[in-house]
Amino acid sequence: MNIEILKYEFVQNALLASLLASIVCGLIGPFIVTKRLASISGGLSHTAFAGLGMAYWLGINPLYGASVVVILASLFIGYNEERKVDRNDLLIGILWAAGVAVGLIFISLTPGFVPDLMSFLFGNILTVPDSDLKIASGLCLIVFLSVMIFYQGFVAIALDEEYALARRLPVRILKMGLMVLIALSIVILIQVVGIILVIALLTIPVAIASELSQKFRNIMIYSILIGIFSCVAGLIISYWQELPSGASIILAGVFLLTLVKTTKKLSLYWQRKSRQ
Amino acid sequence: MSDTPVISIHNVSFGYDDRPILEGISLDIFPKDFILVIGPNGGGKTTLIKLILGIIKPWQGAIQLDSSIATRLGYVPQFSNFNKNFPISVFDFVLMGRSHGQNYLKRYGREDKTATDAILKRMDLYDLRRKEMNTLSGGQVQRALIARALVSDPLVLFLDEPTTSIDFTSQISLLEFLEDINRKMAILVITHDPTPFAATYQHIACVNRELYYHGQNELDRHTLEKVYGCPVELLGHGIPHTFLHRH
């Protein structure tokens, strides 16, 4: 491969965005998978569409709109789970659809053509501007520091919430905090793979890492590395074959997952066969 | 037994939605007490210890803990409660018993790890310490749950149905073990089958929405009938296997 392409700024930006996305995937994804928050995360990411539409209508940076709405929605879901106002799966379904609906209404109200709507839905890592990268870097730092500081607390609520309560841990604050961190991660990931594919990047690297290790800390580290691999592989495919980058990244991940699972199954099969 | 209770529950009521589960509960737990909590299913036994542990908050009434004790309550839940989906080794699982509301932001220190090793050896889990929690047998999980509770050096230990999931020989050794640690801490056991504890307990609390409290040898047929809402056969202490029968 030609090293020349690395000198283009858009390629550098794409690589930095991949790195940021992979870090948050690795830090937050394992909590989403073990605590079964995947559908919550899917719902949250779709609420971003509402923020996006409003931001277009107001004429401000769509990323700001998306961030505000996703964070508010995460607090709302967290609050609902605490108070048991409504069934959470019901609420998530409604937020999911309502987010998209509100976004569509605002976009239709906005005069003129909305240029990069597709890139928000499906991501376009090759067009991430400097200003958005700065925001993403800041958010990534917040996620990183929070997970470092509250690691024990997050593990405690993911493993056994009741026991954490009995040990007088601030479970409610930790749960809310985790929801907000998921929201921040989603904002970063939307730029890379888009609203619709966010949930894949939060779960696929973790699914692969879980095949390779049984240790939570290792799963985090492997997920980051696998995320980087998927992003870079997807980026290369998308650059050379002129395919959509978000889709290429996800499919690179799915391919790796299939490969790892098949290899593991086959090696188990051979082990059993050689023992007979 | 000293005269000041470590935990004092006064006139506590609790329920889910509008349905009361417990009403007007009062109970004192003294240092090195051994309390059996019995009563019919759905009578509120587990709810009672969840209230004491602070997992749920009472509708009304007060639960007073000695200030030294809030971080030194050990809890052995019925073992289906933790997330088996979460990858964690036996060592790390037990180690987590060391963290509480005041220290959870700090990393575990050498003291925490030494205490964990010691309790793992005592619970005969040391050789399994690197194994995943979800690969353990029922009895091993039970011992890991007890280890996690004991590693915090508790002053009061709560056990929810500790005898249901283990076989008989394990039951005997669990009883000997509880008698041994009872020299250092108060123990409160929820059980639907008080028979094995007949020779060990000091007080018995029958819970069925209300709480009836008795010292040893004070439990009479009248109270049990009130608690269970049906006639029960009651036999004397000291003959463990026929101590108490539900019909």
Interface residues (C-beta under 8 A of the other chain):
Chain A: T34 K35 R36 I149 F150 Q152 G153 V155 A156 A158 L159 D160 E162 Y163 L165 A166 R167 R168 L169 P170 S210 S213 Q214 K215 F216 I219
Chain B: K50 L53 G54 I55 A70 T71 L73 Y75 P77 N81 F82 N83 N85 F86 P87 I88 S89 F93 M96 G97 S99 H100 G101 Q102 Y104 L105 R107 Y108 E132 R148 S152
